[in-house]
């Protein structure tokens, strides 16, 4: 497991559009249609990373707490599934079902979407406003797996950004990068 920080795409950047297949429903999802006129939270995740495993309970809580508030949620798995079969589309679908995620969990087989977003680790979070301009990129909160005297898992950083965007305000300019396993790139 290589520890990686997110690369912090520039705030205000437009969300690169894409069409990917949902691992659960097998339906194609196009960002611009799925999240038209809504803020959208794009989460780069995987099924095997201990950093993702650590935040899974909060991912479920976030989706429930923000249901009906007008935020579109999307998860994307971009790891090389051939080299990391634990991150194959069917495993991502199992993860989505186990977590009770009620939003698409997409598979980025070509890894083009991860590159377009400059995603570098799992988990990596990108929150775009209603105009699909990047408002927040960074960590969920200060918690970390396997740390003595660990901070509690609260989602505080991401929740503050979501609340600001929903109120039509800019999130704090102080945004700390995500920390997790590097995306497993294809050769």
N, C-alpha and C positions, 0 to 999 in steps of 0.2 A: 504494500500500500504506500504510494507516494503521496505525501501531504502537499496540497496545492492551495494557493489563494486565488480568488477570482480576479479577473483581469480588469474589471471596472470599466466597462463600456461607458462612453461619455454621456453624461446627463443631457437630456434634450434630444438624443439620437432617435430617429424614427424606428419603429419596430419593423424589422425585416419581415415581409410577408412570406408565408410558406403554406404548403399543403402536406400533411402527414397523416398516416393511418393510425386510428385509435386501436390500441392493443386489445381492448375489451370488446368493442362493438364491431371492429373491422371496417368501420366507416371512415372515409376521408374527412379531415377537418382542415379548413382553410382559415387562417388567423383572421384575415380582414372580414370574413363573413361571420365567423363564430363570435367575435368580440366587437362587432361594428358599434361604434358610439359608446363603448363601455371601457372602463379601465380594465386592464388585463394583467394578471400575475402569471408569468411564465417561470416554471421551476424545472431546472435540469436535475434529474434524479437518476437513481439506478436501484437495483434490488439487492446488491451485495455490500455496498460500502457501509462501514460501521458509523460514519458520520450521518448518512441518510437513515440508517436503522435508529440511531439516537433520536432524530427529529421526527420520526414517523408519527408518534402520538400527537405532536403539535400540528403536523400537516392535516390530520383528521379534524382536530379542533378548529383550526383556521377555516377550513371549508365549511364546517357547520356554523361557526360564529358569523361568517360573512355571507352565508346563503341568503339570497333575497335582497342583498344590499347593492346589487348592480355591478359586482366585480366578476369578470370572467376568469376562471382558473384553468390552467393547462399545465400538465406535467409532460416532460419530454425525456426519454431515455436515448442517449446518443452513444453509449459505449459499444465497442466492437464485440458483438454477440458471438462471433465465431471464436475469438480468443477468450471471451468471458461469457460462457453459456448461462451463467446465473443472471445475466442481463438480457437474455433473449426476449423477444416480444411476449411469448407466452408466460415467462416469469414476471415480466412487468405487469401483465394482466392479473396474474395471481396476487401480486403485491397490491394493486389497486383494489381488488375485491376484498382482500384481507383488511385493508385500511378503511374500507367503506367509502372510497373516493367516488363522488358522483359527478366527476368531470373527466374529460378525456385524458388518457395517459398515452401519449403518442410515441412512436418509434422513429427515430432519425437514422435510418440505415446508412445513408450516404455520409452522414455527419456534417452535411452542408449547413444545416440550421445551427448547430452548435458553433460552427466557425463564423457564421453570419452574426451571431450574438456575442462572439468572443467568450463563450462559456469555457471554463477551464476546469471546473471541479464539480463534484456532487456532494452536497446540494449547492446549487447556485441559483439565486433569485433575481428576477428582473420584473419590476413593476412599471407598467406604462399607464399614462393617464388616458382620459377619454379620447384624446386626439392621437393616441398611440405614440406619444413621445416619452422617452425614458425619464421616469421621475425618481426611481430608486433602484439601486443594484447593490447587493451586498448580503450580509448575513441575516439569519433568522433572529438570533439573539446571542448572548454571551456564553450560552451553555456549550459544553464540549463532552464527548464521550470519554470514559475512562480517566477522569481527572479527579484527583483527591480534592475534596471540598469544592466540588463542581457547582457552578451557577445553576439555578433551576431552569428548566425548559419552559419558557414563557412565550416565545415568539415576539418579544417586546419590540425589537427593532423593526421587524416587518409589519407588525400590527400598527405601530406609530405611523409608518409610511402609508399603509392602507387607509388609515383614518384620515390622514392629511389629504390624500388624493380624493377620497370620497367627499371631503369638505370643500374641494376645489382649491386646495392650498398646495404649496410645494412642501415635500418632506424636508426634514433637516438636511442641510448641506453636508453635515458630518455623517458619512456613510462608510461603514467598515466592511471590508471584503469578506465574502464567504470563505470558509475554511473546510476542506474536505479532501476526498480522494480525487486524483486527477482523472479527467475523462480519458477513457481507454481508446486512444486513436488507432485507426487501422494503419498498417504499414504503407 
